[in-house]
Amino acid sequence: MGAPTVEFDGRDDLARTEAHAAVLDALAAGIEAAHPERVLADSLSVSCEQLRVEGSGYDLAAFEEVVVLGGGNAAAHVAGALESLLGDSLDCGVVVTDDPVPTERVDVVDGAHPVPDEAAASGAQRVLDTAEAAGADTLVVAVVTGGGSALLPAPAAGLTLADLRATTEALLPSGAAIDEVNAVRKHLSRVKGGRLAAAAAPATVVTLAFSDVVGDDLATIASGPTAPDPTTYADAVAVLDRYDLDVPEAVRAHLDAGAAGERTETPRPDADFSHVRSHVLADAWTAIDAARAEAADAGYEPVVLSSRVRGEAREQGLAHAAVAEEVAATGNPIDPPAAVLSGGETTVTVRGDGSGGPNQEFALRAALEMPDGAVLGAVDTDGLDGGTDAAGAVVDSGTVPDAAAAARAREHLADNDTATFLAERDALVRTGPTGTNVNDLRVFVVE
């Protein structure tokens, strides 16, 4: 396997100026830098039967069996890279993903994301069964990447996949932050919230994580299957109440019973996880650093606003447009030609019935306020923004050229129908699944 280059559908039309081309090149560099093949080549090595991960060593000869278990958007690509690296030392494994690639020793289950399906549930059960069969002489390499929350459902006792699907469909458009969403999902699953690691004990568990959450909290990435859980059933109930979510009666009863102390909590932060060691191999900075270097090579002075941008997508789009206006007008915080970069994860509180995603809302709101000579690219690094087939969008001041277009753009924003407007303006960016997921990446160049 080799790390693929990112290809943009209709690139020639998108790259209509040097600034547009620079934005696309920076986005591509960021996504490519976070691909598992490249990340593992930089972070892992095997020599004399010693697996080294970011300076930590694991004696492969000391284990009777080495297995790979996990899930997420990038899980199959990580598994393939591990097969190449470990060779005959790797015995078997199971991962669940929505971006399958051919593998020889690790079984790849093709599941659905962001709403789990039967295949994902079946795959998650296989992952759990394999973990429970592991002994003290087993090394479990746990692959934990963005998207794992949907792809490793494993409903808790008394719940069904339909219950999880309905709850997910209520949570995703609510505007809840990812840690809130995952507090609920962890308490509805037999895998999440540290339960996979607990099931694998006394095996040695080495977690290889690709972070798609702000702050790289291992308890939140993929709902933390191998990390102790600081959240509680009461926290999950509070999320349902805070956002007035309509969930199945069985889900509400399950969480209420847990909050009343009638169900066993997820493993707490003081639980014995001495058999687990975790490594975050890639995150938002992985992509931002590469994008920043690419922009600098293209002649733009780069500045990173933050890798932790969050909140409503349209509000953050307006804030980023204001920074671009300041750069163009005053040279603050940097003189043009400049590239303003950020990462993180914005959310959308869905009130309409249109099509779009957080990066598309971010881009269209910014396009309403952009100065001349500025170009913005905003994408989800996994290649799928929200429930659409687009990664995001590339916009400029001509995307919304006049007052009539601005009025239409605002109507589309109000209906959460940004994809329709952006498609009409040939502004959507499509890459297909990229093999990775380190959250959103934004590049704003100002000539």
C-alpha positions as CSV (number, residue, x, y, z in Angstrom):
1,M,0.0,0.0,0.0
2,G,1.1,3.5,-0.7
3,A,-0.3,6.8,0.6
4,P,-2.5,8.1,-2.2
5,T,-2.5,11.7,-3.3
6,V,-5.7,13.6,-2.9
7,E,-7.6,14.2,-6.1
8,F,-10.3,16.9,-6.4
9,D,-13.1,16.3,-8.8
10,G,-13.2,19.1,-11.4
11,R,-9.9,20.5,-10.1
12,D,-9.3,22.6,-13.2
13,D,-12.6,24.4,-12.7
14,L,-11.9,24.9,-8.9
15,A,-8.3,26.1,-9.5
16,R,-9.3,29.1,-11.6
17,T,-6.7,31.4,-10.2
18,E,-3.3,30.9,-8.5
19,A,-4.9,31.7,-5.2
20,H,-7.5,29.0,-5.7
21,A,-4.8,26.5,-6.7
22,A,-2.8,27.4,-3.6
23,V,-5.7,26.7,-1.4
24,L,-6.4,23.3,-3.0
25,D,-2.7,22.4,-2.8
26,A,-2.6,23.3,0.9
27,L,-5.7,21.3,1.6
28,A,-4.3,18.3,-0.3
29,A,-1.0,18.5,1.6
30,G,-2.8,18.5,4.9
31,I,-5.0,15.5,4.1
32,E,-2.1,13.5,2.6
33,A,0.1,14.2,5.7
34,A,-2.5,12.5,7.9
35,H,-2.9,9.4,5.8
36,P,-2.1,6.3,7.9
37,E,0.6,5.0,5.5
38,R,2.6,8.2,6.1
39,V,1.8,8.5,9.7
40,L,2.8,5.0,10.6
41,A,6.0,5.2,8.6
42,D,7.0,8.2,10.7
43,S,5.7,6.9,14.1
44,L,6.3,3.1,14.1
45,S,9.2,0.8,13.4
46,V,10.0,-2.9,13.9
47,S,13.6,-4.1,14.4
48,C,14.8,-7.3,16.1
49,E,11.2,-8.2,17.0
50,Q,10.8,-4.9,18.8
51,L,7.9,-2.8,17.9
52,R,8.6,0.9,18.7
53,V,5.8,3.4,18.8
54,E,6.9,7.0,19.4
55,G,9.8,5.9,21.6
56,S,7.9,3.1,23.5
57,G,9.0,-0.4,22.9
58,Y,7.0,-3.7,22.8
59,D,8.8,-7.0,22.6
60,L,6.8,-9.0,20.0
61,A,8.7,-12.2,20.9
62,A,7.1,-12.0,24.4
63,F,3.6,-12.6,23.0
64,E,2.0,-15.7,21.7
65,E,-0.4,-13.8,19.5
66,V,-0.6,-10.3,18.0
67,V,-4.1,-9.1,16.9
68,V,-5.4,-5.9,15.5
69,L,-8.9,-4.7,16.7
70,G,-10.8,-1.5,16.2
71,G,-12.8,0.8,14.0
72,G,-13.2,4.2,12.3
73,N,-13.0,5.9,9.0
74,A,-9.2,5.2,8.7
75,A,-9.2,1.8,10.4
76,A,-8.7,-0.3,7.3
77,H,-5.8,1.9,6.1
78,V,-4.2,1.6,9.5
79,A,-4.6,-2.1,9.5
80,G,-3.1,-2.4,6.0
81,A,-0.1,-0.3,7.1
82,L,0.3,-2.5,10.2
83,E,0.3,-5.7,8.1
84,S,3.1,-4.3,6.0
85,L,5.1,-3.3,9.1
86,L,4.5,-6.3,11.3
87,G,4.6,-9.0,8.7
88,D,4.4,-12.5,10.1
89,S,4.4,-11.2,13.6
90,L,0.7,-10.2,13.1
91,D,-1.7,-13.1,13.5
92,C,-5.2,-11.8,12.8
93,G,-7.7,-9.0,13.5
94,V,-11.0,-7.3,12.9
95,V,-11.7,-3.7,12.1
96,V,-14.9,-2.0,11.1
97,T,-14.8,0.9,8.6
98,D,-16.7,2.8,5.9
99,D,-13.6,3.0,3.8
100,P,-12.4,-0.6,3.2
101,V,-9.2,-1.6,1.5
102,P,-7.7,-5.0,0.7
103,T,-5.9,-6.7,3.6
104,E,-4.5,-10.2,4.2
105,R,-4.5,-10.9,7.9
106,V,-7.0,-8.4,9.3
107,D,-10.7,-8.9,8.4
108,V,-12.2,-5.6,7.3
109,V,-16.0,-5.1,7.9
110,D,-17.7,-2.5,5.7
111,G,-20.1,-0.6,8.0
112,A,-22.1,2.6,7.7
113,H,-21.2,6.1,9.0
114,P,-22.5,8.3,10.6
115,V,-25.6,6.2,11.4
116,P,-24.6,2.6,12.3
117,D,-26.0,-0.3,10.4
118,E,-26.3,-4.1,10.8
119,A,-22.9,-4.7,9.3
120,A,-21.3,-2.3,11.8
121,A,-23.1,-4.0,14.7
122,S,-22.0,-7.4,13.5
123,G,-18.4,-6.2,13.1
124,A,-18.4,-4.6,16.5
125,Q,-19.6,-7.9,18.1
126,R,-16.7,-9.7,16.3
127,V,-14.2,-7.1,17.7
128,L,-15.6,-7.5,21.2
129,D,-15.6,-11.4,21.0
130,T,-12.0,-11.3,19.8
131,A,-11.0,-9.0,22.7
132,E,-12.7,-11.2,25.3
133,A,-10.8,-14.2,23.9
134,A,-7.4,-12.5,24.4
135,G,-5.2,-13.8,27.1
136,A,-2.2,-12.5,29.0
137,D,0.1,-13.6,26.2
138,T,-1.8,-11.5,23.6
139,L,-0.8,-8.1,22.3
140,V,-3.9,-6.2,21.1
141,V,-3.1,-3.4,18.8
142,A,-6.3,-1.2,19.1
143,V,-7.0,1.0,16.1
144,V,-9.1,4.0,17.2
145,T,-9.9,6.6,14.6
146,G,-12.6,9.2,13.9
147,G,-15.9,7.6,13.0
148,G,-15.4,4.8,15.4
149,S,-18.4,5.8,17.4
150,A,-20.8,4.9,14.6
151,L,-18.8,2.0,13.3
152,L,-18.5,0.2,16.6
153,P,-22.1,0.3,17.9
154,A,-22.5,-3.0,20.0
155,P,-25.9,-2.1,21.7
156,A,-26.0,-2.5,25.5
157,A,-28.1,-5.2,26.9
158,G,-31.8,-4.5,26.4
159,L,-31.2,-2.1,23.5
160,T,-31.3,-2.7,19.8
161,L,-29.5,-1.3,16.8
162,A,-32.7,0.5,15.9
163,D,-32.5,2.3,19.3
164,L,-28.9,3.4,18.6
165,R,-29.8,4.5,15.1
166,A,-32.7,6.6,16.3
167,T,-30.6,8.2,19.0
168,T,-27.8,9.0,16.6
169,E,-30.3,10.6,14.2
170,A,-31.5,12.8,17.1
171,L,-28.1,13.7,18.4
172,L,-26.3,14.7,15.1
173,P,-28.5,17.6,14.1
174,S,-29.0,18.9,17.6
175,G,-25.9,21.1,17.8
176,A,-24.5,19.2,20.7
177,A,-20.7,19.1,21.0
178,I,-18.9,15.9,20.2
179,D,-18.1,15.2,23.8
180,E,-21.8,15.5,24.7
181,V,-22.8,13.3,21.8
182,N,-20.3,10.7,22.8
183,A,-21.3,10.8,26.5
184,V,-24.7,9.4,25.4
185,R,-23.2,6.9,22.9
186,K,-20.8,5.5,25.5
187,H,-23.6,4.7,27.8
188,L,-25.5,2.8,25.2
189,S,-22.7,0.5,24.1
190,R,-20.7,-2.6,25.2
191,V,-17.6,-1.4,23.5
192,K,-17.3,2.4,24.1
193,G,-16.2,4.2,27.2
194,G,-13.3,1.9,28.0
195,R,-15.3,-1.3,27.8
196,L,-13.2,-2.8,24.9
197,A,-10.0,-2.4,26.9
198,A,-11.7,-3.9,29.9
199,A,-12.9,-6.9,27.8
200,A,-9.4,-7.4,26.5
201,A,-7.8,-7.6,30.0
202,P,-5.4,-9.2,30.9
203,A,-4.0,-8.8,27.4
204,T,-1.6,-5.9,26.7
205,V,-3.4,-3.2,24.7
206,V,-1.6,-0.7,22.6
207,T,-3.9,2.0,21.3
208,L,-3.0,3.7,18.0
209,A,-5.3,6.7,17.7
210,F,-6.1,9.2,14.9
211,S,-7.8,12.1,16.6
212,D,-10.8,13.8,15.1
213,V,-11.7,15.7,18.3
214,V,-10.6,19.0,19.6
215,G,-7.9,18.5,22.3
216,D,-7.2,14.9,21.3
217,D,-9.1,13.5,24.4
218,L,-8.7,9.7,24.2
219,A,-12.0,9.3,26.1
220,T,-13.8,11.1,23.3
221,I,-12.0,9.8,20.1
222,A,-14.4,7.1,18.7
223,S,-16.1,7.3,22.2
224,G,-13.0,6.1,23.9
225,P,-13.2,2.2,23.6
226,T,-9.8,1.8,25.3
227,A,-9.8,4.8,27.6
228,P,-11.4,5.3,31.1
229,D,-14.6,7.3,30.9
230,P,-15.0,10.6,32.9
231,T,-18.7,10.8,31.9
232,T,-21.6,9.2,33.7
233,Y,-25.1,8.0,33.0
234,A,-26.3,11.2,34.6
235,D,-24.2,13.2,32.1
236,A,-25.9,11.3,29.3
237,V,-29.3,12.1,30.7
238,A,-28.4,15.7,31.0
239,V,-27.5,15.9,27.3
240,L,-30.9,14.5,26.3
241,D,-32.6,17.1,28.5
242,R,-30.3,20.0,27.5
243,Y,-31.2,19.6,23.8
244,D,-34.7,18.3,24.3
245,L,-34.0,15.1,22.3
246,D,-36.7,12.7,21.3
247,V,-35.1,9.2,21.7
248,P,-36.6,5.7,21.9
249,E,-38.3,4.9,25.2
250,A,-35.9,2.0,25.8
251,V,-32.9,4.4,25.5
252,R,-34.4,6.9,28.0
253,A,-35.2,4.1,30.4
254,H,-31.7,2.6,30.1
255,L,-30.0,5.9,30.8
256,D,-32.4,6.8,33.7
257,A,-31.7,3.4,35.3
258,G,-28.0,4.0,35.0
259,A,-28.3,7.5,36.5
260,A,-30.2,5.9,39.4
261,G,-27.3,3.5,40.1
262,E,-29.1,0.5,38.7
263,R,-26.6,-0.2,36.0
264,T,-22.8,-0.6,36.1
265,E,-21.0,2.5,35.0
266,T,-18.4,2.6,32.3
267,P,-14.8,2.2,33.7
268,R,-14.0,5.3,35.7
269,P,-10.8,7.4,35.5
270,D,-9.5,5.6,38.6
271,A,-10.0,2.1,37.1
272,D,-7.0,-0.1,36.6
273,F,-6.0,0.4,33.0
274,S,-2.3,-0.5,33.6
275,H,-2.5,-3.0,30.7
276,V,-3.3,-0.2,28.3
277,R,-0.8,2.2,26.6
278,S,-2.1,4.8,24.2
279,H,-0.5,6.9,21.4
280,V,-2.2,9.7,19.4
281,L,-0.4,9.4,16.1
282,A,-2.2,12.0,14.1
283,D,-4.4,15.0,14.9
284,A,-5.5,18.4,13.5
285,W,-1.9,19.7,13.8
286,T,-0.7,16.9,11.5
287,A,-2.8,18.4,8.7
288,I,-2.3,22.0,9.7
289,D,1.5,21.8,9.7
290,A,1.6,20.3,6.2
291,A,-0.9,22.8,4.9
292,R,1.0,25.6,6.4
293,A,4.3,24.5,4.8
294,E,2.6,24.1,1.4
295,A,1.1,27.6,1.6
296,A,4.5,29.1,2.5
297,D,6.1,27.3,-0.4
298,A,3.4,29.0,-2.7
299,G,4.5,32.4,-1.4
300,Y,1.9,33.1,1.3
301,E,3.0,34.0,4.8
302,P,1.1,31.6,7.0
303,V,-0.5,32.1,10.4
304,V,-2.5,29.5,12.3
305,L,-5.5,30.9,14.2
306,S,-6.2,27.7,16.2
307,S,-6.5,23.9,15.9
308,R,-9.4,24.0,18.3
309,V,-12.1,26.0,16.5
310,R,-15.6,24.8,17.5
311,G,-19.1,26.1,17.9
312,E,-21.7,26.9,15.2
313,A,-20.2,26.6,11.8
314,R,-21.8,29.8,10.3
315,E,-20.6,31.9,13.3
316,Q,-17.1,30.6,12.9
317,G,-17.2,31.3,9.1
318,L,-18.1,34.9,9.8
319,A,-15.3,35.2,12.4
320,H,-12.8,33.8,9.9
321,A,-14.0,36.2,7.2
322,A,-13.5,39.1,9.6
323,V,-9.9,38.0,10.1
324,A,-9.4,37.9,6.3
325,E,-10.9,41.4,6.1
326,E,-8.5,42.7,8.8
327,V,-5.5,41.1,7.0
328,A,-6.5,42.8,3.7
329,A,-7.3,46.2,5.3
330,T,-4.6,46.6,7.9
331,G,-2.0,43.9,7.6
332,N,-3.0,42.5,11.0
333,P,-2.2,39.9,12.3
334,I,-0.1,39.4,9.2
335,D,0.7,41.2,5.9
336,P,-0.7,39.8,2.7
337,P,-0.1,37.8,0.7
338,A,-1.1,35.6,3.6
339,A,-2.6,32.3,4.5
340,V,-4.8,32.0,7.6
341,L,-5.2,28.4,8.7
342,S,-7.3,26.6,11.3
343,G,-8.6,23.2,12.4
344,G,-11.1,21.9,14.8
345,E,-14.7,20.8,14.6
346,T,-17.7,23.1,14.1
347,T,-21.3,22.0,14.5
348,V,-24.6,22.8,12.9
349,T,-27.9,23.1,14.7
350,V,-30.3,21.8,12.0
351,R,-33.6,23.7,11.7
352,G,-34.2,23.3,8.0
353,D,-34.5,20.3,5.7
354,G,-31.8,21.0,3.2
355,S,-28.5,19.3,2.4
356,G,-25.1,20.4,3.6
357,G,-22.5,20.0,6.3
358,P,-20.5,22.1,8.8
359,N,-17.8,23.0,6.3
360,Q,-20.3,24.1,3.7
361,E,-22.1,26.3,6.2
362,F,-18.8,27.7,7.3
363,A,-17.8,28.5,3.7
364,L,-21.0,30.0,2.5
365,R,-21.3,32.3,5.6
366,A,-17.8,33.4,5.0
367,A,-18.4,34.0,1.3
368,L,-21.1,36.6,2.2
369,E,-18.4,38.8,3.8
370,M,-15.2,38.0,2.0
371,P,-12.9,40.7,0.8
372,D,-11.7,40.8,-2.9
373,G,-8.6,38.8,-3.4
374,A,-9.4,36.2,-0.7
375,V,-10.1,32.5,-1.3
376,L,-11.3,30.1,1.4
377,G,-11.2,26.3,1.4
378,A,-12.9,24.4,4.2
379,V,-13.1,20.6,4.2
380,D,-13.6,17.6,6.5
381,T,-10.4,15.6,6.2
382,D,-12.3,12.3,5.8
383,G,-13.7,13.6,2.5
384,L,-17.3,13.6,3.7
385,D,-18.9,16.8,5.2
386,G,-22.0,16.0,7.2
387,G,-24.3,13.7,5.3
388,T,-23.2,14.8,1.8
389,D,-20.7,13.4,-0.7
390,A,-18.7,16.6,-0.7
391,A,-15.7,17.2,1.6
392,G,-16.5,20.9,1.8
393,A,-16.2,23.9,-0.4
394,V,-13.8,26.5,-2.0
395,V,-15.3,30.0,-2.1
396,D,-14.3,33.6,-2.9
397,S,-15.9,37.0,-3.1
398,G,-17.5,36.0,-6.4
399,T,-19.3,33.0,-4.9
400,V,-22.0,35.5,-3.7
401,P,-21.6,38.2,-6.4
402,D,-24.5,40.6,-5.7
403,A,-27.4,41.5,-3.4
404,A,-29.8,39.0,-5.1
405,A,-27.3,36.2,-4.6
406,A,-26.7,37.2,-1.0
407,A,-30.5,37.0,-0.3
408,R,-30.6,33.5,-1.8
409,A,-27.5,32.5,0.1
410,R,-29.1,33.6,3.4
411,E,-32.3,31.6,2.5
412,H,-30.2,28.5,1.9
413,L,-28.3,29.0,5.2
414,A,-31.6,29.3,7.0
415,D,-32.8,26.1,5.5
416,N,-29.5,24.3,6.1
417,D,-29.3,23.8,2.3
418,T,-25.8,25.1,1.6
419,A,-24.9,22.2,-0.7
420,T,-27.5,23.2,-3.2
421,F,-26.3,26.8,-3.4
422,L,-22.7,25.9,-3.5
423,A,-23.3,23.3,-6.2
424,E,-24.9,25.9,-8.4
425,R,-21.8,28.1,-7.9
426,D,-19.4,25.2,-8.8
427,A,-17.9,25.6,-5.3
428,L,-18.2,22.1,-3.8
429,V,-15.0,20.1,-3.2
430,R,-15.3,16.4,-3.7
431,T,-12.4,14.0,-2.9
432,G,-14.2,10.8,-2.0
433,P,-13.1,8.9,1.2
434,T,-9.5,10.0,1.9
435,G,-8.3,7.2,4.2
436,T,-7.9,9.4,7.2
437,N,-9.9,11.6,9.6
438,V,-8.3,14.4,11.7
439,N,-11.2,16.7,11.6
440,D,-11.8,19.9,9.7
441,L,-9.1,21.9,7.9
442,R,-9.5,25.5,6.6
443,V,-7.2,27.6,4.5
444,F,-7.9,31.2,3.9
445,V,-5.5,33.0,1.5
446,V,-5.5,36.8,1.1
447,E,-3.7,38.3,-1.9
